[in-house]
Amino acid sequence: MSMEFLIVGKACGHRREEISMVRKFLLSNDWNEARRLRSADLVVFFACAGVRYIVDENVKKIVETNEKMKPGAELIVGSCLPAMDNESLRRGFRGRTITPTDFTALNDLPNIKVRIEAMPKMWGSEAECQQINRPRLIAAARMWAEDAAAECIKFVIEKRPSRFLKRTAFELKKRSTVGFSIAAGCPGKCSYCARPAASGRVRSKPLDVVVENIRKGLSLGYRGFDLYADSIGAYGSDLNVNFGDLLDRIMEIDERFSIGLFDLHPHHFIRFFDPIKRLSQAGKLHFLYVAVQSGNDRILKLMRRACDVEELATKLAEIRRYEQVFMQSGIIAGFPGETDEEFEDTLRLLKRINFDNVYVHCYCDMPHTEASRLPTKVDRDAMYRRLFAIKRAGIHHLAAETEHEWETTPFPC
C-alpha cells in the first residue's frame, strides 16, 4: 500500500523553494499527497521562527498536530525553527528535523529510492528553471484583473484618494502575480536576528534562470513577479554577479510586466538605487519592501545595520514619487537602550516617507543573538507608549504582538 504525506506550511515566503523541493522528493519516491491530516503517514511541518511569539505559536501548533495524527504516523519539523530555536522546539517535540541547509533526515524515510542529494539543484550554477503553474483564473478573468488594477492605480495617481483604494489596486495586481525565490542564505550580521544561523551562506539562481522564469511566467499570462530571498540584495555574490546586474537584465525584457522586491536591506537599497529607480520610472516595479528598523544612527549601529539615514530617506522619498510602487517597511520598537528621543527619529522617518504599510515589531530576545546580551532592556510601558505614538501619528501599520509581553494589555492596532 502506498504511503501518504501532508505538508503544513507555517514558514515565510522565503522557504517556498524548499517546500516545493520536499514535495517533489516525496512524489518522486512514490509517496502520495494526503488530503487530510488523519490519513497521512508523514507530516512535514515547515515552521517559521522570526520572532518570539511566532516561535511559541508554532511550537504549540506542532504539539497539537502531533496529537491529532493517526497512530504510527511520523512528524518531521522543518524550516528555520529547528536551527534558530531548537531549545524551544524540543520542549514540545522530540522527532526528526530538517533545516534550510540540511534535508538528509528525509533519506531515512521508508521506500526511499531517490535520495535527496539526487534531486534537481535549487541553487547555484546547476539550478534549473522553476516550475510555474498556470493561474487559477481563466485568461479573460486574469486580463480583467490586470486592467482593473491599472485603472485603479491610474485613478490613485490622478486623484490621490484614500490609502484604502491604493491597497485595493495592489491587491488586484496580485491576481496576475506569481512569486518565486531567487536566492537563499543571508550574509548579514544584524545583532537581533538569528536567521543567518538557519539559512546559511548565500546561494543564488543564475541570471539566465531568473530571466527564464519571468519569460515563462509571461507566456502563461502572468504580468507581475514577486522576487524573494533571505537577503535579496546579496543575490549573486556566490556567482560573481550582483543584484544590480539582475535588475538590469530584467529591465531589458521588452514586455509589459512588473516585479516586487521583498526584504531589501537599506544598505543594498542605497547601493542598487539607480537600477531600482530605472525600474520605477519604466513602471516595472510594483512593490518594494525596505526594512529600515530604526531612523536613529546610534540604534542602527547597535543593530549592526548602520547606514546614512539621510541618504536612505532621500532615496526612499524619490521612489515614493512613483505611485504605482506599493512601499512597505518594518521597524523594531524598544530595541535595547533605545530612548524615547531616539524613537522619535524613527517616527520622523516614517512620516517623511509615508509608507503604504509598516510592520511594527516589539523587540524580543532571540537565542544566541548579540542583542539578547545587551543591557538596558526597554520596559513594557515604554514600548507601549511608542506603539501608541505610531497610531497617533497616523502611520498605517501592522503591529506584531509579542505574546509574553502583551498578555493582559490591550494592543493598539
N, C-alpha and C positions, 0 to 999 in steps of 0.2 A: 504494500500500500504506500502511496506517495506521501511525503511529509509536507506540511504546510507551515508557512511563515507569515508573520504580520509585522510591519514596520510602524512604529509610533514616532512621529516627528515632532519633537519638542525642542529642536535646535533652531538656531537662527538661519537665515538665508545663505550664509557663508558655507554651510555644510551640505548644501543641496547636491553637489557633485559626488560627495562621499556616500550620501544616502542612495543616490542613483546607482553607484558602483556596487554597493552591498546588495541591492535588489537584483541587479544583473548577475552577480556572483551566485546568488541562491537559485535564480531561474536557470542559470547555466548548469547547475548541478541537479536539475530535475526536481527542485522543490516547487511547490505551487503556492501562490499568494492567497492567504486566507481572507475571508470576508468579515470575520468576526473573531474576537479575542478567544472565545471558548473553544474554537475549533483549531487554533494554532498550536503546532508542536514547538514552535520557536517564536519568540517575540524579541525584536531588536528595538530597544528604546533609545532614541537619539536625544540627549539631554543637554541643554544649554547651561552655562554656569557663569553668566556675565556679571551678575551682582548677587548679593546675599539672598534677597527674597526669592529670586529665581532658583537658586540652589535649593533652598528649603522647600519651595513649591514642587520642584521636580523630584526631590528625594521622596516626598510624600506620595506623589503620583506613581513613582516606581514601586513603592511598597504596596500601594493599592492594586496596581496592575498585577504584581506577583501573586497577590491573594486571590485574584479573580481568574487566573489561568487554570486550565484543566490539569489534573494530576499527571505528573511526568513531563510536562512541558518545561522548556528552558527559557529563561530571560537573560538576554545579554544587553548590557548598558553601553552605549557608545557616545561619540562626540566629545565635547570639551569637559564635561563633568568629571569623568574618571581621572583626567590629567590635572585639572585645575583644583579640585577639592575632593580628593579621594577619601579624606578622613570623614567628611560629612556623608558621602555616599555609603561608606562601609558601616555607618551606624544603622542603616536600614536594609543593606543589600550585600550579599557575600559572593555573588556569582561572577561569571567571566565578564570581562570588559574589552572594548576596543576604543581606540583614540584616533584623531585625525592623521596620525603618523604610524599607527600600528594596528593592522587588521588581522594579524596572524592567528588570533584565537578562533577565527572562523574556520580555519583548516581542520580543526578538531571536531567539527560537527559530523553527524552521520551522513553517509552516502556522498562524501566529497570526492569527486574525480578531477575537477578542475580547481587547482589550488589558487589562492588569492593572488599569488605572485604572477600567475599566468594571465590574469585579467588585463584588458587593454589599459594602457597607461593614462592616468588622468592629467599628469603634469609633465613638463619637460619637453625636450626636443622630439620625443616619440609620442606625444599626446595626440589623440585623434579628435576629429570634429564631433561635437556633442550632438546626440540625437534630440531633435526638436519635434515635438508632436504638433499636429495641426490644431489650430484654435478650436475651441468648442463651438464658438459661434459660426453660423453659416456665413458664406462670403458676403452676402448682402447686409446682414446684421453687423458684420465686422466693419464694413465700409461706412455704415451709418454711424457707428460708434466713433470712428475716426473723424468723420466730417462734423459730427455734433461737438466733439472735443475742440476741433479747430475753430468752429463758430463761437463756442463759449469762450475760448481763450481770446479770440479777436474782440469780443464784447468787453472782456475784462480790460484789455489794453486801451480800448477807446473810451469806455465809460467809468472804469475804476470802481465797480460796485463792491459789495461785501466780500470778505475773505472766503465766506462760505461758497460763493459762486466760483471762485478760483479753484477751491478744493474740488468742487463738483467737476470742473473741467479736467482737473488732474485725474480724478477717478475714472472719468470717461476715457481718457487717454490710455489708462491701464488696460482697457478692454482689448486693445490691439497691441499689447506689450508682452514680451517674454523675457524672463531673466535667466542668466547663466553666469557661472563663475569663471573668472579669467585667471585667478591665481589663488594660492593658499599660502599660509605662513605669514608671520609678522616679525620684522626685524626691530620693532620698536622696543623701547625700554621705559615706557610710562610707569611711574612709580606706584600707581594704584591698580595696575592691570596684570592679571595672571594669564591672559590669553596666549602670549608667546610660548609659554611652557606647554600648552596644548597643541597649538597649530604648527609649531616647528619653523624651520627655515623657509624662506620664500621659494615657492615652486610655481612656475608660470606656464601658461599655454603659449605656444609660439604665435607670433604676429599673424602669420598666414592662417592659422587655425581659428583665431578670434574673428578675423575678417570673413573667413569661410562660414562660420556660424551665423554672422549677420546676413551674409548673402543668402544663405539657406533659409533663414527666417523671412527675409524679404520675398523669396519665391513662394513661401507658404502664406503670404498675406499679412505678416506682422509689419508694423510700422514703428514700433518702439522696442528698445532693447535695454534692459537694466543690467548693468555690469557689476558683479560682486567680487570681493576679495577680502581677506582678513586685513590687509593694508594695501588698498588698490593703488596708491601712489608708488608703492615699491615694486609694482609689476615690472617684470623683465630683468630685474637685477641678477637673476641666475642665468639669463640667456644673452647677456651682453647687449640688451636694448633697454629702453626706459619707457615710462608711461607716456611721455610726450611723443615718442615715436609711434605708439599705438594710436593716440588721438589724431596724429597727422594722417595715418593710414585710414582711419575711419572717416576723416574729413574728405578723403579722396573718393569715397564711394558716391557715385553720382546718381543717387536716387533719393526720393523723399522719405525720410525717417529721422528718428532722434534717439538719443541714448540717455540713460540715467546713471549717475556715478554715485556709488554708496561708500560711506566710510573713508572719506578723503582726509588725511591728516593735514592740519593747517600748513605745516612745512611744505608738503607736497603740493598743496593748492597754490602757494606762493611760487614755488619752483616751476610749476607747469601752468601758470596762469595764462600765458599767451595762447597756447592751443585750446585751453578751456574757453577763453574769450572768443576765439575764432569760431568754435562750435556754436556758442551762444549767438553770435552775430548771424550765423547761417541758419539759425532755427533748428539746429541738430542736437540741442541739449534741452531735455525736458525736466530733469531732476538733478539736484546737487546737494549732497549731504557732507558738510564740513563740521566736524565736532570741535567747536572752539574750546569747550570745557571751562575756560575762565578768560576774563578780559583783563586780568591783572598780571603784570610781569613777574612779580615775586612768586605768586602761586603757580604760574606756568613753569617757572624754574623748578619748584618743588615737585611738580608733576612730571618733570623731565620732558616737557613739551614746549620749551622756550622758543619763541619766535618774536618778530617785530609786530606788536599788536596793532600799531597804527598802520603799517603796511598791509597787514591782514585785513583790517577793517576797510581800508581804502579799496582794496581789490574786491572784497565781497560786495561792497557798495556798487562797484562797476557792474558786476554780474546781476545785481538786484535790478538794474535798469531794464533787463530783458525779461519782460513779464511772462513769457512762456515757460521760464525756468522756475519750477517749484523748489524753493530753497529751504533746507532743513538743517538744524544744528542740534547740538547736545551740550549740556553743561552739568557740572557737579557742584551742588550746593553743600557747603560745610566741609570742604577739604581741610585736613588737619592744619591748624594755625591760621586759617582764613579769618580776617576781621570783617566787621560789617562794612567798613570803608572800602576794603578790597573787593567785597562782593558788589558794591556799588559800581565798580569799574566794569564788572560783567553785565550788570543791568544796562549801563550806558551803551555798551557794545551791542547788546540785543536790541535795544530801542533804535539805535542808529541804523542797523541793517534791516530790521523789521522782517525777520524770517517768517516764512509761512507756517512753520511749526518748529518747536523746540522741545527736545526730550530733556526733562529735568530729573536728574538722579540725586538723591541724598547720598552723601559719601557713606560708604560702609567698608570695613576692613575685609580684604580678601586674603586667603592664606599665602604665605611666602612672598608677600609684596613688600617693597621698601616703605610704602606709605603706611602700612599696618604697624610699622615700628616707630612712626613719628610721634613725638609727644604733642601735647596741647590739642587734643581732640575737641572738635566743636560740639557744644552740648545741644541737646534736643530743642530747647527753647530758641536758640539762635538759628538753627536750621528752619524751624517753623516760621520765624519772622521773615526769613529770606524767601521762603515759598510764598508767603502772603505778599511780599514785595513784588514778586513776579506777577502775581494775579492782579494786584493794584495797578501795575504798570501797563496792563492790557496786552501783555505778551501772550500770544497764542501758544499754549504749551501742553505737553503730555508729561505728567509727573509720575515717575516710577516710585512706588511706595515700598519702603523697606519695612517689612512686617515687624521685625523685633524692635524697631524704634517707634512705630506708629500704631501699636496695638489698640490703644484707647483714645487717641487724639484724633478728632475729625481731620480729614486731609483736604486741603484747599484746591480741589480740582475745578 
